[in-house]
Amino acid sequence: MKARQSKIKRHTLETQISIRLNLDGRGRAQVNTGIPFFDHMLTLFAKHATVDLELKCDGDLAVDAHHTVEDCGIALGQAFATALGDKRGIRRYGHGFHPKNPFTGEAYVPMDECLARCVVDFSGRPHLVWRGLNQFSQKNVSEREKKQDASSAFRFGLAREFFQGFTNEARCNLHLELLYGDEPHHIVEALFKAFARAVDTARQQDPRIAGELPSTKGKL
């Protein structure tokens, strides 16, 4: 089987990012973005998606974390698009979907009081759906919250920017939904883990259709 790997370098005046991705890895990760909580999210993403990920970002954190988080999503999406290639032989899989829906993977992930849902479709049509998080997405963070928990300082709006960047560049249809939950760390972690599990399903090769493009259109 052809190796599904990619190397991406994305340098702007705001961030300098380098990525190595192996879609058929073992969940190993080396991540350094300068934001420890974000590093934790990307590391657990690699673990639960069972991909190998090396990601280094030097960003303008003196301004804020926005550029770093968004640009990492953009670069990771580019890495996925490159590694997936023409998507021949990718698994046709989905829970509760019509079997002719070719690339779909779905995952529900609980974390204590939270339940998050993610569905991904590497269809070539980028679209992000972000549900159940409006009350959190642009929440102002008090100084007390910043000192209390790094996940509070991270903000849900930043998580959305990451997923939007990934969606645009991986050219996927990505639905993320918080069904219920309250604690900030649990919410963000459940979202990233659900994202990982859905991606793990959708990127797998199906030996029954090896070499075939899983689309009736003939192109994706």
C-alpha positions in Angstrom: 0.0 0.0 0.0 1.3 3.4 -0.9 2.4 5.5 2.1 -0.1 8.2 2.9 2.2 10.8 4.4 2.7 14.5 3.9 5.1 17.3 4.9 3.8 20.9 5.1 5.6 24.1 5.8 3.5 27.2 6.2 5.2 30.5 7.0 3.6 33.9 7.3 4.4 37.1 9.2 2.3 35.7 12.1 3.2 32.0 12.3 5.9 29.6 11.1 4.5 26.1 11.0 6.0 22.7 10.0 4.0 19.5 10.0 4.8 15.8 9.2 1.7 13.6 9.1 1.4 9.8 8.6 -2.3 8.8 8.2 -1.4 5.1 8.8 0.5 5.7 12.0 0.2 4.4 15.6 -1.0 7.6 17.3 2.4 9.1 18.1 2.7 12.8 18.4 5.4 15.5 19.0 3.6 18.9 19.2 4.9 22.3 20.3 2.7 25.3 19.6 3.7 27.4 22.6 0.2 26.8 24.0 0.3 23.9 26.4 -3.4 23.2 26.4 -3.6 23.3 22.6 -0.6 20.9 22.5 -2.6 18.6 24.7 -5.6 18.7 22.4 -3.5 18.0 19.3 -1.6 15.2 21.0 -4.8 13.4 22.0 -6.2 14.0 18.5 -3.2 12.1 17.0 -3.6 9.3 19.7 -7.4 8.7 19.1 -7.2 9.2 15.3 -4.3 6.8 15.2 -2.1 9.0 13.1 1.5 10.1 13.6 1.8 13.8 13.9 4.8 16.1 14.3 3.8 19.8 14.5 5.9 22.8 15.4 4.5 26.3 15.4 6.3 29.6 16.3 3.5 32.1 16.5 3.0 35.7 17.6 1.7 34.7 21.0 2.7 38.2 22.3 -0.4 39.4 20.3 -2.7 36.5 21.3 -3.3 32.8 20.6 -5.7 33.4 17.7 -3.2 33.3 14.8 -1.4 30.2 16.2 -4.6 28.1 16.7 -6.2 29.1 13.4 -3.0 28.6 11.3 -2.4 25.2 12.8 -5.9 24.2 11.7 -5.1 25.5 8.2 -1.8 23.7 8.0 -3.1 20.4 9.4 -6.0 20.5 6.9 -3.4 21.0 4.1 -1.5 18.0 5.5 -4.6 15.8 5.5 -5.6 16.9 1.9 -2.1 16.0 0.7 -1.8 12.7 2.5 -5.3 11.6 1.4 -4.4 12.3 -2.2 -7.2 11.2 -4.6 -8.9 9.3 -1.8 -9.0 6.0 -3.7 -9.9 3.0 -1.5 -10.9 5.1 1.5 -13.4 3.3 3.7 -17.1 3.7 3.1 -18.3 3.8 6.6 -20.9 5.5 8.8 -23.2 4.9 11.7 -26.8 5.6 10.9 -26.1 6.8 7.4 -27.0 5.4 4.0 -24.3 2.9 2.9 -23.8 4.8 -0.4 -22.6 7.9 1.6 -19.0 7.2 0.8 -16.6 8.8 3.3 -18.7 9.4 6.4 -17.4 8.7 9.9 -19.3 9.5 13.0 -18.3 9.5 16.7 -20.0 10.2 20.0 -17.5 10.8 22.9 -18.5 11.3 26.5 -16.3 13.0 29.1 -17.8 13.1 32.5 -20.9 15.3 32.3 -20.2 16.2 28.6 -21.3 14.4 25.4 -19.9 15.6 22.0 -20.7 14.4 18.5 -18.6 14.7 15.4 -19.4 13.6 11.8 -16.8 14.1 9.0 -17.1 13.6 5.3 -13.9 14.1 3.1 -16.1 15.0 0.2 -14.1 17.8 -1.4 -16.8 20.3 -0.3 -15.7 22.3 2.8 -18.4 23.2 5.3 -18.3 23.5 9.1 -21.4 23.1 11.3 -20.8 24.1 14.9 -23.8 23.5 17.1 -24.6 23.6 20.8 -21.7 26.0 21.6 -23.0 29.5 20.8 -23.3 30.4 24.5 -19.6 29.5 24.9 -18.0 30.5 21.6 -17.2 34.2 22.3 -17.5 34.1 26.1 -15.5 36.8 27.8 -12.8 35.2 30.1 -12.3 36.9 33.4 -8.8 37.2 35.0 -10.0 34.8 37.7 -10.9 32.2 35.0 -7.6 32.6 33.3 -5.7 31.8 36.5 -8.1 29.0 37.3 -7.9 26.8 34.2 -5.9 27.0 31.0 -8.9 25.6 29.1 -11.0 28.6 30.1 -8.3 30.9 28.8 -8.2 28.9 25.5 -11.8 29.9 24.7 -14.3 28.0 22.6 -14.0 30.6 19.8 -10.4 29.6 19.3 -11.5 25.9 19.0 -13.9 26.9 16.3 -11.2 28.8 14.4 -9.1 25.7 14.4 -11.8 23.5 13.1 -12.8 26.1 10.4 -9.2 26.3 9.2 -9.0 22.5 9.0 -12.3 22.2 7.2 -11.4 24.8 4.6 -8.1 23.2 3.7 -8.9 19.5 4.1 -12.0 20.2 2.0 -14.3 18.2 4.2 -17.8 18.5 5.6 -17.3 18.7 9.4 -20.2 18.7 11.9 -19.3 19.3 15.6 -22.0 19.4 18.2 -22.0 19.7 22.0 -25.1 17.7 23.1 -24.6 18.8 26.7 -21.9 19.7 29.2 -20.6 22.5 31.3 -17.0 22.2 32.4 -14.7 24.0 29.8 -11.8 21.5 29.8 -14.3 18.6 29.4 -16.1 20.3 26.5 -13.0 21.1 24.4 -11.4 17.7 25.1 -14.6 15.8 24.2 -14.8 17.8 20.9 -11.2 17.0 19.9 -11.6 13.3 20.8 -14.9 13.0 18.9 -13.2 14.7 15.9 -10.3 12.3 16.2 -12.5 9.2 16.3 -14.6 10.4 13.3 -11.4 11.1 11.3 -10.0 7.7 12.3 -13.0 6.0 10.7 -13.2 8.2 7.6 -9.5 8.0 6.6 -9.2 4.2 6.8 -8.6 2.1 3.7 -11.3 -0.4 2.8 -9.6 -3.5 1.1 -12.9 -4.3 -0.7 -12.6 -1.2 -2.8 -8.8 -1.0 -3.1 -7.8 1.4 -5.9 -11.4 2.5 -6.5 -12.6 6.0 -6.1 -15.5 5.9 -3.6 -17.8 8.3 -5.5 -20.4 7.9 -8.2 -19.2 11.2 -9.6 -15.8 9.8 -10.7 -14.0 12.7 -9.0 -13.7 14.3 -5.6 
